[in-house]
Amino acid sequence: MTEPLFLPVALSTLVDHLAGDLFSDEASRRGFRDLSELTRRLMSHFASQATQPLVTFYRHVDPDCEFVAPGRAIGEAEIEEFFASFADCCDSAGFAPMAAETLVEAAESTPSVKAEVDINLAEIKRFAIFTRGTGLRATTLRPVKNLFRLTEIETATHRRVIILIQSSGAAHLSIQLYKDVVKDDIELLLPSINLKMNLLDRLKLSGTGGSSLVSAVKLARTLLLQSPKLLAVPFKALLIPVMVLVGLIYGGKTVFDYSKIKSHYLETLRKNLYSLCLAKNASALSRLTDMQAEERLKSALVAYAFLHKSGRGLSATELSSEVDRYVARHFALRLAFDGQGAIELLAELGLIESGELGRSRVSGLSVALTRIDEAWDELYQAPAAHRADESALAGGLQDPAGL
């Protein structure tokens, strides 16, 4: 089944717009809101059930898990299956995968921390990156064309980025969920990056250290030339180790300055990533489950509202076109809505009635509410065998003489 695409509108906002625009009276608006709430709970349950195998397996490879490690080794086939299932879950939540080639291209561009980045892929056995949504973020730079004056520019961002990593030689899998990551900086999320000092800082260091060393050499040379003839030989013998010491001091200062600037890069990077991180490991997997349920719910509610208003039903193509125009008009967003996937999702919920000429119709609000309520009842009923045992036990308790 084709999964719904990401619709960057808050669920409550979307429900309010649909209720006000596509339902004619207050009773139907109230019924649609009730249907939205019941369906939200139901789809959250379905999403939790669908991702339960992922959650169960991840307890064995979670670096933050407090339980004892499993008695058996985790095989490569299981890791690959987890990666594939994780990708399906991300797709359901509206995330798009990022190819490794795109990541390398991003590393070759100029990142916001103003350092050259080298990705050491040898330290990573397997990884997957998924992105969702686009946005803009203000960034302060010193571009050459502005004579290195501070300039604030807007840079394109991914609203959400989730990354799954298996490091070489490690049995654990790490998951991180980030917000508003600059597109050109996305490679900085990998743990195996090396930051290299950029040309400007290298020139500053070489200029400072070099000029200091030259000044020291000139001073020693002046002392050597001005020394008395009789003290020339012993003075020279003393001056040679002094000059070597001076060179070591200034060379050490240059190395220290280099280390200090590099540590500043790493500290800036660490603070930025910490502020952008929304969740990690098991909590990130839980957030992904919630995102999946919400995006599927949005798709189902939008499709139901438009099919309900049409009366005679809509084809998948007609539904996609109407939703795309509505989203563009009310939210100024360009969306390629998956009408066929949304109709299939409504069919899974039991809300699609038989249509004609390739058109799909939905049940009325009262019928839809009843069917969603029945779905909840079925979820929380005991299996038939257990119900029979419970009935027999209840009958025996009511008639002790029959025991």
C-alpha positions in Angstrom: 0.0 0.0 0.0 1.3 3.5 -0.8 1.7 5.4 2.4 0.6 9.0 2.8 3.0 11.9 2.2 4.0 14.3 4.9 1.5 17.1 5.5 3.2 19.9 7.6 0.0 21.1 9.3 -0.8 20.5 13.0 -3.5 17.9 13.5 -5.8 20.2 15.5 -5.5 22.9 12.9 -6.3 20.5 10.1 -9.3 19.2 11.9 -10.6 22.7 12.6 -10.2 23.7 8.9 -11.9 20.5 7.6 -14.8 20.8 10.0 -15.4 24.4 9.2 -15.0 24.2 5.5 -16.4 20.8 4.5 -19.3 20.2 7.0 -22.4 22.4 6.8 -23.9 22.4 10.3 -22.7 22.3 13.9 -24.0 18.7 14.4 -21.9 17.3 11.6 -18.9 19.4 12.6 -19.2 17.9 16.1 -19.6 14.4 14.7 -16.4 14.9 12.5 -14.4 16.0 15.5 -15.6 13.0 17.5 -14.7 10.7 14.6 -11.3 12.4 14.4 -10.6 11.7 18.1 -11.8 8.1 18.0 -9.8 7.4 14.9 -6.7 9.0 16.4 -6.7 6.7 19.3 -7.4 3.7 17.1 -4.6 4.5 14.7 -2.2 5.2 17.5 -2.9 1.6 18.7 -2.4 0.2 15.2 0.9 2.1 14.8 2.0 0.8 18.2 1.1 -2.8 17.3 2.9 -2.4 13.9 6.1 -1.2 15.4 6.1 -3.5 18.5 8.5 -6.0 16.8 10.9 -3.1 16.2 10.7 -2.0 19.8 11.1 -5.6 21.1 14.2 -6.2 19.0 15.7 -2.9 19.7 15.9 -3.7 23.4 18.7 -6.1 22.5 20.7 -3.5 20.6 19.9 -0.3 22.5 23.0 1.3 23.9 20.9 2.9 26.7 19.1 -0.3 27.7 19.5 -1.2 31.4 18.6 -4.9 31.0 21.1 -7.7 30.7 22.4 -8.4 27.2 20.6 -11.3 25.4 22.1 -14.8 25.7 22.4 -15.2 21.9 24.3 -13.2 19.4 22.4 -10.8 17.1 22.9 -12.0 13.5 23.5 -9.7 10.5 20.3 -10.9 8.9 18.3 -9.6 11.9 20.2 -6.2 11.7 19.4 -5.9 8.0 15.7 -6.8 8.6 15.6 -4.1 11.4 17.0 -1.5 9.0 14.4 -2.5 6.3 11.5 -2.3 8.8 12.8 1.0 10.2 12.9 2.4 6.7 9.2 1.3 6.2 8.3 3.0 9.4 10.0 6.2 8.4 8.2 6.1 5.0 4.9 5.8 6.8 5.8 8.9 8.9 6.5 11.0 5.8 10.3 10.7 5.9 12.4 10.4 2.7 15.7 8.4 2.6 18.9 10.2 1.8 21.4 8.5 -0.4 25.1 8.2 0.7 26.1 10.1 -2.4 24.0 13.1 -1.3 25.7 13.0 2.1 29.1 13.1 0.5 28.1 16.1 -1.6 26.9 17.9 1.5 30.2 17.3 3.2 32.1 18.9 0.3 30.1 22.1 0.6 30.9 24.8 3.3 29.2 23.9 6.6 28.0 26.5 9.1 30.8 25.7 11.6 33.3 27.1 9.0 35.5 24.0 8.9 36.4 21.4 6.3 34.7 18.0 7.1 36.1 14.6 6.3 33.8 11.6 6.7 35.5 8.4 7.9 33.0 5.8 6.6 35.3 3.0 7.7 34.2 3.6 11.3 30.6 3.1 10.3 29.4 -0.4 9.4 25.9 0.6 8.3 23.8 3.8 8.5 20.6 5.2 7.2 19.4 8.9 7.2 15.8 10.0 6.6 14.6 13.6 6.3 11.1 15.3 6.5 10.0 18.7 5.6 11.9 21.8 4.6 12.4 25.2 6.2 14.7 28.2 6.6 17.1 29.2 9.4 19.0 32.4 10.0 22.8 31.8 10.0 25.6 34.3 10.7 28.6 34.1 8.4 31.6 36.2 7.3 31.5 35.9 3.5 34.5 37.1 1.4 32.3 39.2 -0.9 31.3 41.3 2.2 34.9 41.7 3.3 34.4 39.3 6.1 31.8 41.4 7.8 29.2 39.6 9.9 26.2 38.9 7.6 23.0 37.1 8.5 21.6 34.8 5.7 18.8 32.3 5.5 19.8 28.7 4.9 17.6 25.8 3.9 16.9 23.2 6.6 15.4 19.8 7.0 12.6 20.2 9.6 13.2 16.7 10.9 16.2 14.3 10.4 16.4 10.8 11.9 19.5 8.7 11.6 20.1 5.0 12.4 23.8 4.0 12.8 25.7 0.8 13.4 29.3 1.5 14.2 32.1 -0.9 13.1 32.8 -3.5 15.8 29.8 -2.5 17.9 26.7 -4.6 18.6 24.5 -1.6 19.4 22.4 0.5 17.0 22.0 4.3 17.7 19.0 6.3 16.7 18.9 10.1 16.8 16.1 12.5 15.9 17.0 16.1 15.1 15.1 19.2 14.2 15.9 22.1 11.8 19.2 20.7 10.5 20.9 22.8 7.8 20.9 20.8 4.6 24.6 21.5 4.0 25.5 20.4 7.5 23.7 17.1 7.6 26.9 15.1 7.5 27.8 16.5 10.9 25.3 14.2 12.4 27.6 11.2 11.8 29.8 10.2 14.7 32.9 9.6 12.5 33.6 13.0 11.1 37.0 14.8 11.3 37.0 18.6 11.3 39.9 20.3 9.5 40.9 23.9 10.0 39.9 26.1 7.1 42.4 28.2 5.1 41.6 31.5 6.8 42.5 30.1 10.3 45.6 28.4 9.0 46.8 31.7 7.6 46.1 33.5 10.8 48.0 30.9 12.8 50.9 30.7 10.4 51.1 34.5 10.3 51.1 34.9 14.0 53.5 32.1 14.8 55.7 32.9 11.8 56.1 36.6 12.6 56.8 35.8 16.2 59.5 33.3 15.3 61.1 35.7 12.8 61.1 38.4 15.4 62.9 36.1 17.9 65.5 35.1 15.3 66.2 38.7 14.4 66.6 39.5 18.1 69.1 36.7 18.5 71.0 37.7 15.4 71.3 41.3 16.6 72.7 40.1 19.9 75.1 37.8 18.1 76.4 40.7 15.9 76.7 43.1 18.8 78.5 40.8 21.2 82.2 41.5 22.0 84.8 39.6 19.9 86.1 37.8 23.0 82.6 36.5 24.0 81.6 35.6 20.5 82.5 31.9 20.6 81.0 31.1 24.1 78.1 33.4 23.4 77.3 31.6 20.1 77.6 28.2 21.9 75.0 29.5 24.4 72.8 31.2 21.8 72.3 28.1 19.7 70.3 26.1 22.3 68.5 29.4 23.2 67.4 29.8 19.6 66.2 26.2 19.5 64.3 26.7 22.7 62.7 29.9 21.3 61.7 28.0 18.1 60.1 25.2 20.2 58.2 27.7 22.3 56.8 29.5 19.3 56.1 26.3 17.5 54.4 24.9 20.6 52.3 28.1 20.8 51.2 27.6 17.2 50.2 24.0 17.8 48.4 25.1 21.0 46.5 27.7 19.1 45.6 25.2 16.5 44.3 22.7 19.1 42.4 25.5 20.8 40.6 26.6 17.6 39.9 23.0 16.7 38.4 22.3 20.2 36.3 25.5 19.7 35.0 23.9 16.5 34.1 20.7 18.3 32.5 22.5 21.2 30.4 24.6 18.9 29.4 21.5 17.0 28.5 19.6 20.2 26.4 22.5 21.5 24.6 22.9 18.2 23.8 19.2 17.9 22.7 19.0 21.5 20.3 21.8 21.0 18.9 20.3 17.8 18.5 16.7 19.2 14.9 15.9 20.0 15.2 12.3 21.1 17.6 9.4 20.9 17.5 5.6 20.8 14.4 4.1 22.3 12.7 7.5 22.8 13.4 8.4 19.2 11.8 5.1 18.1 8.8 6.0 20.2 8.5 9.4 18.6 8.7 7.8 15.2 5.8 5.6 16.0 3.7 8.7 17.0 4.7 10.5 13.8 3.6 7.5 11.7 0.2 7.3 13.4 -0.3 11.1 13.0 0.6 11.2 9.3 -1.7 8.3 8.4 -4.5 9.8 10.5 -4.2 13.2 8.6 -4.4 11.3 5.3 -7.5 9.4 6.4 -9.3 12.5 7.8 -8.6 14.6 4.8 -9.9 11.8 2.5 -13.0 11.2 4.6 -13.9 14.9 4.7 -13.7 15.3 0.9 -15.4 12.0 0.1 -18.2 12.9 2.6 -18.8 16.3 1.1 -18.9 14.9 -2.5 -21.9 12.7 -1.8 -21.7 10.7 -4.9 -18.0 9.8 -4.3 -14.7 10.6 -6.0 -12.0 8.7 -7.9 -8.5 8.5 -6.5 -7.3 11.0 -9.0 -10.1 13.5 -8.3 -9.5 13.2 -4.6 -5.8 13.9 -5.0 -6.5 17.0 -7.2 -9.1 18.4 -4.8 -6.9 17.9 -1.7 -3.9 19.5 -3.5 -5.9 22.6 -4.4 -7.3 22.9 -0.9 -3.9 22.6 0.8 -2.4 25.2 -1.6 -5.3 27.6 -1.0 -5.5 27.4 2.8 -2.0 26.5 3.9 0.1 27.8 0.9 1.7 24.3 0.6 2.4 22.2 -2.5 1.4 18.7 -1.9 1.2 15.6 -4.1 -1.6 13.9 -2.1 -1.8 10.1 -2.5 -5.6 9.6 -3.0 -5.4 5.9 -3.7 -3.4 5.3 -0.5 -5.8 7.3 1.5 -8.8 5.4 0.1 -7.1 2.1 0.9 -6.5 3.4 4.5 -10.2 4.2 4.9 -11.1 0.8 3.6 -8.9 -0.8 6.3 -10.9 1.2 8.8 -14.2 0.0 7.3 -15.4 3.4 6.2 -15.6 2.9 2.4 -18.9 2.0 0.9 -19.3 0.5 -2.6 -19.1 3.1 -5.3 -19.8 3.2 -9.0 -17.6 4.0 -12.1 -14.4 3.8 -10.0 -15.6 6.3 -7.4 -15.3 5.8 -3.7 -17.9 6.8 -1.1 -17.6 6.9 2.6 -20.1 6.0 5.3 -22.1 8.7 7.0 -20.9 10.2 10.2 -23.2 8.1 12.5 -22.3 4.9 10.7 -18.6 5.8 10.7 -18.6 6.5 14.5 -20.3 3.2 15.1 -17.8 1.2 13.0 -14.8 2.9 14.7 -16.4 2.2 18.1 -17.0 -1.5 17.1 -13.3 -1.7 16.1 -12.3 -0.6 19.5 -14.7 -3.2 21.1 -13.1 -5.9 19.0 -9.6 -4.9 20.1 -10.3 -5.2 23.8 -12.4 -8.4 23.7 -10.9 -11.6 24.9 -10.3 -14.5 22.5 -13.4 -16.8 21.9 -11.9 -19.7 23.9 -11.1 -17.5 26.8 -14.6 -16.0 26.8 -16.1 -19.5 26.8 -13.9 -20.5 29.8 -15.0 -17.3 31.6 -18.7 -18.0 30.9 -18.4 -21.5 32.3 -16.5 -20.3 35.3 -19.2 -17.6 35.9 -22.0 -20.1 35.6 -20.3 -22.4 38.1 -19.8 -19.6 40.6 -23.5 -18.8 40.4 -24.5 -22.5 41.0 -22.1 -23.9 43.6 -24.2 -27.1 43.8 -23.2 -27.9 40.2 -19.5 -28.1 41.2 
